[in-house]
Amino acid sequence: MSRRAFRALLPIVASVAVLAAMSGAGAQTTSPAPVTTGTPEQKTAAIVSPAVVYIEQSWRAWVRVPKGSELVYFDGYVNDGYAFEWGTRCTGFVVNPSGYIFTAGHCVDKGEEGARGTALQFAVQWLADQGVIFPRDFQYWLDEAHLMWGVEGSEKGSDPDLEIFVQRGVAAGGLKAGEAFPARLVDYSAWSEGDGALLKVEASDLPTVLVAPSTGISIGTPVLSVGYPGSTDAVTDSSYEPTFKDGQINAEKTREGGLLPVYEISAAMSGGMSGGPTVNLNGEVVGVNSFGIVGETEAFNFITPGSIVTEMMAQNGVANELGSIDVAYRAGLDAYFQGDYRTAITKFDEVLALSPTHEQAQEMKIEATKLAQNQPATTGATGGTEQPAPQQEPADEGGFPVVAVVGIVAAVVVIGGFVFMLSRRKGPGTPQPQAQQPLQVVGAPPPQSAEAARSIGFQPTPPAASPQASAPPPAGPPAAPAAPAAPPSSEAAEHPHFCPNCGHQLEPNARFCPSCGHKIEA
């Protein structure tokens, strides 16, 4: 474009810009969306993590074969009179800041479905290892054991001994550690009776989660299943950071002849996550991780509805409520995920004043401090960062703004007039820009013409498309045309020569026409 045409274009472009600005101002009817940080899943994890605990159970039981057994050549205590000892682990969550914790019933079950059944399996296996019974008869003797063998704790006739330790993550001086509490079993129901258990530790002001009302749960509800999968310890270092598995509620079903409701979910779970909470994206418990299908390779698991939590708590006079630390911590999270980092820091400081080892509050304060460095320092009356309120222009009633219509029409008229003016000024000999050539597919012969290119499948590249990650790199740019051997003289430029046969413009001193091959007379 010549300088004269460019100067002519400047006022037109300015006019179009003014009209576009006017039309944009008239069309604005909504305020910008508030600044947010993170995702709903991240906020949910931040809400739930402090209340999730790791639970270890230590078991000890003696097994005795009575004299009425068909095993006539053996009676008395198996394992040479020593107790069988083993450990299990599960996940739990705090439901009251005074130290009440909920988990799955099968994690602490002392009966046939739990510790008693496990001890009997150990006993029959010991008899097989000692050659007292044939291994092929294992199931026969196990059936008899369930019917009549005795399993007891350190007191004769008592249930198997159980010690429970609850551990939660804490931090002090920037170092993460575990805090352990012995727990007592308040109440439980076996797997066939509901699969829930209420524990108590001697602690106060523990972080807590709330149970969701059953009315807000439906098929398709997004959920996160939380727990400590034992399988990860084989490949990672142990930590008190729980795992979150996302999924949704797929179905509402029943078991035990329709007596017990369960939810089928698509979140993946594994051993060790039993008793952990499955929560909605508000951080509320919708169910307790219960069981899966043996041999199932897909995410196909079941949770006990949260109603079992509220029912067992009510039966034992325990309320599901938040503590003062939870209130301050959640206020800090609300501010943080709304982008109000200075308010978040203030709230997290309140939490740490009440609970100096609150690991998540320490981590969230560090993140908020980093992000607050780029936040305006203006504060409102509440001490939080005050964001300027967006000004909203009134919109014309009746649909599309009139100013916008006028601006668009004027822009079309001005640009059309400018194009017409340029077309009038162009001479007949002005070369036109060449059309974009289609790109060549690597590995195919180069097209000889545009028609040939279309016939073998060549397509022009879309204007803004990026190459596919798996596609080969594009070919390099086409070679530049060869420069003339010497620049034309000023005399040749003033008096050009043309071929008398075809009219092609000739180079100085050319003896043949490069277009038609006609001999040029000197």
N, C-alpha and C positions, 0 to 999 in steps of 0.2 A: 504494500500500500504506500502511495507517495505521501510526502509530508503535508502536501496541500489537502489531500483527502483525509489525512489523520486530523489536521486542524479542523476540518469541517465536521468531523465526527464528534469532537469533544463536546460541543454544546448540546448535541443531540443525546449523547450518552448521559450527560448531566441532567437533562430534562427527564429522560426515562427513569433515572435513579430517584429523582424527586417524586415523580408520580408513583413509583413503586413503594417508596417510603410512606407516602400519603395513604395509599391503598392498604399497606400493611398495618398502619396505625388504626385505620378504621375497622379492619377485620379482626383485631385482637380482642378476644372476649374472655379468655381464660388466663388465670395466673399460672406461673411456672410451678412444676411439681416440687415438693419439699425434698431437700437433700437427705438421702438415707445411706447407711453404711451396712454392708454385708447382706446376707440372704436370710429368709425366714428360718431355714434349717440351721444356720449359724447362730441365730438368736435363740432358737429352741435349745440347741446344745449348751449354750451359755447358761440358760435358765436351769436346765436339768442336772448338769454335771456335778455341781456341789452337793446334791442330795443323793447321788448314787454311791453305794458302798460295796466293798468286796467282802465276802463272807467265807470263812473257813470252818468246816465242821470236823472234829476229831472224834472218832468212834472207837469203842472198846466193848467186846462181848465174848462171853464164854458159851460154848455149845456142849450140851450133854445128851448122850444117847440113853434113853430110858431102858429098863430091863424088859419091857413089853415089846421092844422092837424086834422085827424079823432078823435083825442083825445079831443073832443069838451069841455069836462068838466075840462080840464086842459090846461093852456097856461102860458108861462113865463119860468123863469129859474127853473130847477129842483134842488134838493139837498138844498132846502130852500134858493136858491140864492148864495150858497157857491160854490167855485171851487172844482173840483175833483183833488186830488194830488196823485201822485204815482211815483215810481222810477223804473228804469231798469238799468241793467249793462251789459257790453260787454267787449270785448278785442280789442285792437288795436296794431299797430306797427308803429314805426317811419320810415319814408321813406326819410326824408331829415333832416340833423342836425340842421337846422334853426327852427325846431319846427313843421314840418308838419307830421301829423299822419293819417294813413288810418285805416278804420274799415268798418263794414257792413252797407249798406244803411238802412236796416230795424231797426237798432239801434237808428237812429235819424230821422226817417220818421215822418213828421207831418200830413200826409194825411190820406186817407181812410184806407190804409194798415197799418198805424202806429198809431199815437197819437189820431187822430180824431176818428178812429174806436174804440180804447180802451175807450175813454171818452163816446162814445155812449153806449157801453155795460154797463159801470158803471151807466149811466143815466137810462136805461131801467130796470136794476136790482133794482135801488132805487125806481122806480115807483112800481115795483112788491112788494118790501118790505113794501111800504107804503099802499098797498092795492088799489092803483089807477088802476092797471091792473091785470089780472089773470096771474099767472106764466106760465100757459100752452100757453099763447099767446105771450110769450117772443120773439120768432123769428119774428112774424108778426110785432110787434112794432119796433123791431130792423131794419127790412127792411125799414119801413117807415122813421125811424130816419136817415138812410144813405141817403135817397132821399131828405129830406127837413129840418131836424132839424139843428139848428145852433150850431157850436162848435167854441169857440173863446178864445183868451188869455186875458190878463189884459186890452188890448186895444180893443174896440168894433170892431168886424169884422176882427181881426188879427188871425193869427195861434196860436195854443196852445203855452204857454210859455215853453221854454226849457233852462235849465242850464246844462252845461256839465263840468265835472271835470275829468281830466286825472291824474292818479297816477302811479308812478314808484318807484321801490325799490332802496334805497340808503343805505349807511352805513357810520357811523361816530364814530370814537373811538371804533370800533369793534361792535357797536350796529346797528342793522338793523332797518330801519324806512321807512316811505313812504313820498314821495315828491309829492305834489298836485299842479296842475295848472288848472286854468279855461281855457276852450277852446271855440273857436267860430267855427261855422259850415261854411266852405268855399263852399262846393258843395256836393250834394248827388244825388243818383238815388234810387228810390223805389225798392222793391224786384222784382216787375214785369218788371222793366226797367234796371236791371243789378245788383242791391244790392251792391253799393259801396258808401263810404263817405270819404271826405277829411276834416280833422280838422286842426286847427292852435292854438298852444300855444305860449305864449311869452317867449321863451327860446332859447338858442343856444348851440351848441356843444353836442347835444343829440346823443346817440348811435343809429346807423342806420342799416337797412338791405337792401339788394339789391333784385330787382325782377329778376327772371330767365328769359332768353329768351324763348319764346314759342317753338322754334325749338328743344330744348333739352328735351322736355317732351313727354313721351310715356307710353303706357300701361305697367304696371309692375314697373314703377319708384318707388323706396322706398321713403316714405315721413314721416314727423313728423308733426302732427297737434298740435298747441300750443294755450293755452288759460287759462282762469280762470274759471273752472267749478263751478257753484254755489252749486252743490250737495255735494262737499267736505266740505263746511263750516259747514254742519250739524254734521260732525264727526271729523273734525280736526280744529286746530286753524287757524285763518286767517293769510295769509302771502302774500307777493308780489312775491313769487316764482311761475312762471307759470307751468302748467302741460304739459307734452309732451306725445302724443299718437302716437305710430308707426303704420304704415300700408303701403299701396301702392295704386297707381292709378289703378283702375279696369276697367274703361271705360270712354270714352269721349262721352257725350250726349248733347242734346239741350233741351230747354224749351221755352215756350211762342211761340209756332208755329214755332220753328226752329230759332228764332231770337237771343236767348241767349245761348251761349255754357256753359256747366258745366262739371266738372270732378266728377265722382263717385269714392269714396275712401273707403278703408276698415278700416281706423283709427276711433276709437271710439270718439264721441264728445257728449257734453251735454250742457244744457243751461248755458250761461255765456261765452262760448267759441266763440260765434258769433263774427265775425270781426277779430278774431285772424288769424295769418298767418299759412298756411301749407307750409312747406319748404322741399326742397330736402336735400341730405346729404352734399351738399356744403354750406348749410345755406342760400340758395336763395329762395325767395318766389315764389311758383308755383301757389298759389291760396289763396283765402280769405274764411274762414269758413262761410258757408251760411245757410244750412238747412239740415234736416233729414226727415225721414218718420215717421209720428205719429203712435205709436203702434208697430213699428219694433223693435224686440228684438236683432237682429244681428247688427254688426257694418256696417251701410249702410247709408252713409252721402255724402253730396255734397259740393263742393267748387266752387266759382266763379274763373275763370282763372285769372292769374296775369295780363293779358292784360288790364283788367278794371282799374287796378291801374295805369299803365303807361298812358293809355288814359286820365283818369281824371286829372292826374298830368300835362300832356301836355296841356290840355285845360285850366289849371289855371296857366301855366307858372312855374311849379315847376319841378326841376330836381331830379332824384333819384341818389344820390351820397353819398359817405362816407366822414366823416370828419377826421380831423387829429387825433382825439382820437381813432376812429375806426381803422385807419391804424396802429397805434402803438399797440393797443390791439390785433389785428389779427396777427401781427408779433410775439407778445408774445405767442399767442396760437399756432402758427406754430412751434415755438421753443420748447414749452412745450410738445406738442404731438409728437415731433421728439426725445424727451429725452434730449434736450439741455436746462437744467433747469437754468443755470446761465444766458444765453442769455435771457431766458424768464423773469427772475427776472428784468433784466435791462429794458426790454420793458414795463413790468407792472409798474415799477417805473416812466417811461415816462408818462404813462397814468395817474397815480395818481398825478403827478405834474401838469397836465392839469385839471384833474377832481378828487379832493381828495375824493369825496364820491362815486366813481365808485365801486359799491358793488362787481361785478364779478372780477374786477381786483384785489381787495383786497384778495378775496378768492383764486384766482389762484396764486397770489404771495405767499400766505401762503403754499399752496400745493407744489409749485416749490421749496420753501426754504427747506421744509422737505426732498424732494427727492434729492436736490443738495448736501446734506451732504454725500451721498454715490457716488457722481460723481467725477471722476478725476479732479484735479484742473488745469491741463494743459490747457492753453488758446492759441488761435491762434491770428492772426493779427486783427481780427474783434472783439476780446473781448469775443467771445463765446467759449464754450468748444470744444477743438479740439480732435476728435477721430482719433487714428492711422489708416492710410489707410491699408487695408488688402493686403497682398502680394499674388499675383496670379501666380501660376506655369503654364507654357505653357503646353498644352495638346498635346499628340501625335495625329497627323492627322490620319484620317481614322477610327475613332470609339473608341473602348475600348483600353486603354493604354496598351502597350506591357509589361511594368514593372509590371503592375497589374496581367497580365496573368501569367508571370513567377513566381511571388510571390505565387499565388494561387496553381499552379502546384507543386512548391517546398514544400509548406506546406502540401499538400495531400501526397506527397511521403514520407516526413519525419514522419508524424503521422502514416501512414500505416506501415512503417518499425518498428516503435516503438511498435505498437500493435502486430505485428507478433512476435517480440522478446519476449514480455511478454507472449504471448500464448505458445511459445516454453518452457518457464521456468516453467509454471504451471504444477504441478503433476496431475495424474489422480484422486487423492483423494481430490483435493482442492474444497471446497464447493463453489457453484455459488450463487450470490445474488438472492434473491427471487423476482419475478415479483410483481409490485405494485398491491395490492388488491383493488377491486372496493369498493367505499364508500357505506355504508348502508343507504338506505332511511329511515328516521325516521318513525316509525309506521308499518314497514313491518318486517316479521320474518327474522332473519339473514340467508344468503345463506349458504347452506351446501357445495357447491362446486362452482368453477368458471362457470361451465356449468349451474348450477341452478341459479346463479346470472344473467347471460345473459338472461335466459328464462323468468324471471319475471321483466325484464326491468331495471336492474341495469346497470349503465354506469360509467366508471372511470371518476374521476374529471379531467378536463383539467388542464395542468400543472400550468398555471398562472391565473386561473379564480378565481374571488372573489364570495362569496355566494350572492345570490339575496337578496335585502333588505327585501322582503316579505317572504323569505324562513326561515324555523325553523333553529335554531343554529345546527351546525354539532355535531355529537356525539363525546365524549371524545376519547382520544387515546386508543388503545387496551391495555389490561392489560399485564404487563411484565411477562415473564415466571418465574415460581417459582425457587428460587435459590436452589441449592443442600443443603442437611442438613449439610454436612461438606465437606470441600475441600478434594480432593483426596490426598492421601499421595504420597510422592515422589517415593516410591517403586511401588505403583499401576500405577503411570504415566509411570514408566520405563518398567513395565511388564503388559500391558493391557490384559484383559480377554475377550474372545468372546464366544457367544453361539454356542455350537457344532451343534445345529440343523439349525439355520438360519444365523449365523455369526454376529449377532448384538453385538456391544461392550457392555460389562457389567460393572456395578458399582462394586467396591470391596465388597466382602462378599455377593453378590446377590445370592439368593437361587432359583429365577425363572427369566426367560428371560422376560423383559417387552414387547418384540415385539411379540414372538410366544407363551409365557407361558410355555416353556419347563423347567423341573426341572433341576437345576444345582447341580451336585454332588460336594461336598466339596473337 
